[in-house]
Amino acid sequence: MTPPELLSTGRPRLRLGLGALVVLVLLGAAVAVLVSALGSRGAGQTVTAPTPVASVPSSSSSSSSSSSSGGGETIYVHVLGAVTRPGLYVLEDGDRAVDAVAAAGGFTGTADQAQLNLARPLVDGEQIVVPNVGEAPPVAAAGPAGGPAAGGKVNINTADEAALETLPRVGPAMAKRILDWRAANGRFTAVEDLMSVTGIGDKTFDQLKDLVTV
């Protein structure tokens, strides 16, 4: 028979063991709930970065836009002759003859491409005439061709060889040099530009400056 003192001491130990087990279970449950709550809170604060939108170039962009990204001053150029779409085109200061031809759709199959200096800079208000093979080289023009301008002055941007030869000290050779300079460089922007033509020095210019205009 078990002594009474052993029975009396065993019951408190059993009660203490069950109580500790319950406390541990409750503590574990509380920790699990806390971890779950913290995890849910952290997930709710997650921010997704926006997806960048790729830029799509406009299909209607002209060749002048691609060649002149600097956003220069607007100029107007009239393109005629052996090009796909003759007409008036808006380009930018700093563009070249090749940009004007490209804006007009390019050369036709009969164009005499050797007659045009594609590398020369364009100027506002000029006219580019692309000849067909076998045609005479065009005279660059910005207004009515040939003849003296209003006030009796010769417009050195529109005058033909005959009109230039009406000026003092300008013969066939000098007139041709003026036309060649104009074809290579575009319009004269000031009468002083005549001094850039080979053979026109200070004395010749003094006789011409009051008889010409641009």
C-alpha positions in Angstrom: 0.0 0.0 0.0 1.3 3.4 -1.0 2.2 5.7 1.9 -0.1 8.7 2.3 2.8 11.2 2.0 3.6 10.1 -1.5 0.0 10.4 -2.7 -0.3 13.9 -1.2 2.9 15.2 -2.9 2.1 13.7 -6.4 -1.1 15.7 -7.0 0.4 19.2 -6.8 3.1 18.2 -9.2 0.6 17.0 -11.7 -1.5 20.1 -11.4 1.6 22.3 -11.8 2.6 20.4 -15.0 -0.8 20.8 -16.6 -0.8 24.5 -15.7 2.6 25.1 -17.3 1.5 23.3 -20.4 -1.6 25.4 -20.8 0.5 28.6 -20.3 2.9 27.5 -22.9 0.1 26.6 -25.4 -1.5 30.0 -24.8 1.8 31.8 -25.1 2.6 30.0 -28.4 -0.8 30.9 -29.8 -0.3 34.5 -28.8 3.1 34.6 -30.5 1.6 33.0 -33.7 -1.2 35.6 -33.8 1.3 38.5 -33.3 3.6 37.2 -36.0 0.7 36.8 -38.4 -0.5 40.3 -37.7 2.9 41.8 -38.2 3.3 39.9 -41.5 0.0 41.0 -42.8 0.7 44.6 -41.8 4.1 44.5 -43.6 2.5 43.0 -46.8 -0.1 45.8 -46.8 2.6 48.5 -47.1 4.3 47.0 -50.2 4.4 49.6 -53.0 4.7 48.5 -56.7 6.8 50.8 -58.9 4.9 52.2 -62.0 5.9 50.7 -65.3 7.6 53.3 -67.5 5.9 54.1 -70.8 8.1 53.8 -73.8 8.1 56.9 -76.1 6.9 56.2 -79.6 8.2 58.4 -82.4 5.5 60.0 -84.6 5.2 58.4 -88.0 4.6 61.8 -89.6 8.0 63.2 -88.5 9.7 64.8 -91.5 13.3 64.3 -92.4 14.0 67.9 -91.4 13.0 67.1 -87.8 15.5 64.3 -87.6 18.3 66.2 -89.1 17.7 69.4 -87.0 17.2 68.4 -83.4 18.5 71.7 -82.1 15.1 73.5 -82.6 16.5 76.4 -84.7 14.6 79.3 -86.2 12.0 78.4 -88.8 12.7 79.1 -92.4 10.7 78.7 -95.6 12.1 77.1 -98.7 10.4 76.6 -102.1 11.5 73.4 -103.8 10.6 72.9 -107.5 11.7 70.8 -110.5 12.6 67.2 -110.5 11.4 66.2 -107.0 8.6 64.0 -106.0 6.5 66.6 -104.2 7.3 70.2 -105.3 6.1 72.9 -102.9 6.8 75.2 -100.1 8.4 73.6 -97.0 9.0 74.7 -93.5 12.6 73.8 -92.3 15.0 75.0 -89.7 17.9 77.4 -89.7 21.0 75.3 -90.2 19.3 72.7 -92.5 21.0 72.0 -95.8 19.8 71.5 -99.4 19.7 67.8 -98.8 17.0 68.3 -96.1 14.9 70.4 -98.5 15.1 67.7 -101.2 14.2 65.0 -98.6 11.2 67.1 -97.4 10.0 67.2 -101.0 10.1 63.5 -101.3 13.5 63.1 -102.9 14.7 63.3 -106.5 12.7 61.9 -109.4 14.3 59.3 -111.7 15.1 62.0 -114.3 16.7 64.5 -111.9 20.2 65.9 -112.6 21.5 65.5 -109.1 24.9 66.9 -110.0 23.5 70.3 -110.6 22.6 70.8 -106.9 25.1 71.2 -104.0 23.3 69.2 -101.4 25.7 70.2 -98.7 25.1 74.0 -98.8 23.2 75.6 -96.0 19.7 76.9 -96.7 18.5 80.5 -96.2 15.0 81.7 -95.5 12.9 82.5 -98.6 15.1 80.8 -101.1 14.0 78.7 -104.0 15.6 75.4 -105.1 15.0 74.3 -108.6 16.2 70.7 -109.4 16.6 70.3 -113.2 16.0 67.2 -115.3 18.9 65.6 -117.1 19.8 67.7 -120.1 18.2 71.0 -118.8 20.3 74.1 -118.2 21.3 74.7 -114.6 18.7 76.8 -112.8 19.3 80.3 -111.4 18.5 80.4 -107.7 15.7 82.8 -107.1 13.7 84.3 -104.2 11.4 86.5 -106.1 10.7 87.7 -109.7 13.6 86.5 -111.8 15.9 88.9 -113.7 15.7 92.6 -114.3 16.2 95.5 -111.8 14.4 95.5 -108.6 12.0 98.2 -107.3 13.8 101.6 -107.3 16.0 100.7 -110.2 18.4 98.5 -108.2 19.4 95.1 -109.3 18.4 92.3 -106.9 21.5 90.2 -106.7 19.5 87.3 -105.4 17.1 87.1 -108.4 19.0 88.7 -111.3 20.1 86.6 -114.2 23.5 87.0 -116.0 22.1 89.6 -118.4 20.8 91.7 -115.5 24.0 91.5 -113.6 26.0 92.6 -116.6 24.1 96.0 -116.6 26.1 96.8 -113.5 29.4 98.7 -113.8 32.6 96.6 -113.8 30.5 93.4 -114.1 31.1 91.5 -117.3 30.2 87.9 -118.3 33.0 86.4 -116.2 32.1 88.4 -113.1 28.4 87.8 -113.6 29.0 84.1 -113.8 31.1 84.2 -110.6 28.2 85.9 -108.8 25.8 83.3 -110.0 28.2 80.5 -109.0 28.5 81.9 -105.5 24.8 82.2 -105.2 24.3 78.6 -106.3 26.9 77.3 -103.9 25.9 79.4 -100.8 22.3 80.4 -101.2 20.9 83.9 -101.1 23.0 87.0 -100.4 21.9 88.2 -97.0 23.4 91.7 -97.4 24.9 93.6 -100.3 28.3 93.4 -98.4 28.3 89.6 -99.2 29.3 90.6 -102.8 32.8 91.1 -101.4 32.9 87.3 -100.9 32.8 86.8 -104.6 36.2 86.4 -106.2 37.2 89.6 -108.0 35.0 92.0 -106.1 37.3 94.2 -104.0 36.7 97.5 -102.1 36.8 99.7 -105.3 34.4 97.5 -107.2 32.0 97.2 -104.3 32.0 100.9 -103.8 30.6 101.3 -107.3 28.1 98.5 -106.9 26.7 99.0 -103.3 24.2 101.8 -104.2 23.0 100.0 -107.4 22.1 96.6 -105.9 19.8 95.2 -103.3 19.0 91.8 -101.7 
